[in-house]
Amino acid sequence: MLNPDVAVPLAAVIATVVLLAAGWTRHRERMAALRSTNTASPAVLPADVETRLARLEQSIAALPALEQSVDAIALEIERIGEGQRFLTRLLSEVPPKAGRVDARPAEVIHDPARDAQ
């Protein structure tokens, strides 16, 4: 009888070799089947390849219009930024007292002739 310290690793090695051999054999069988089907018939493209190609061509044709739109949006955003900088500069140049609003409430003037109506 084998010692358990030797038998367990030996069984693991044998199982690993058997599994690798089975996997390798299966792989070779699949590759042989693929080779036999590929040589007998030409490659067949999926049915929707033509529709996908047509959509791709449409997308490529639309790219210049999309690029022009993005450029126009960038130009408008730049104009908005310039306007904001201009207004900020104008508001910062206003003297502090000229732009302030008095916080006191307005006095109400009662006109007795108007109140009688």
Rosetta blueprint (number, residue, H / E / L):
1 M L
2 L L
3 N L
4 P H
5 D H
6 V H
7 A H
8 V H
9 P H
10 L H
11 A H
12 A H
13 V H
14 I H
15 A H
16 T H
17 V H
18 V H
19 L H
20 L H
21 A H
22 A H
23 G H
24 W H
25 T H
26 R H
27 H H
28 R H
29 E H
30 R H
31 M H
32 A H
33 A H
34 L H
35 R H
36 S H
37 T H
38 N H
39 T H
40 A H
41 S L
42 P L
43 A L
44 V L
45 L L
46 P L
47 A L
48 D L
49 V H
50 E H
51 T H
52 R H
53 L H
54 A H
55 R H
56 L H
57 E H
58 Q H
59 S H
60 I H
61 A H
62 A H
63 L H
64 P H
65 A H
66 L H
67 E H
68 Q H
69 S H
70 V H
71 D H
72 A H
73 I H
74 A H
75 L H
76 E H
77 I H
78 E H
79 R H
80 I H
81 G H
82 E H
83 G H
84 Q H
85 R H
86 F H
87 L H
88 T H
89 R H
90 L H
91 L H
92 S H
93 E H
94 V L
95 P L
96 P L
97 K L
98 A L
99 G L
100 R L
101 V L
102 D L
103 A L
104 R L
105 P L
106 A L
107 E L
108 V L
109 I L
110 H L
111 D L
112 P H
113 A H
114 R H
115 D H
116 A H
117 Q L
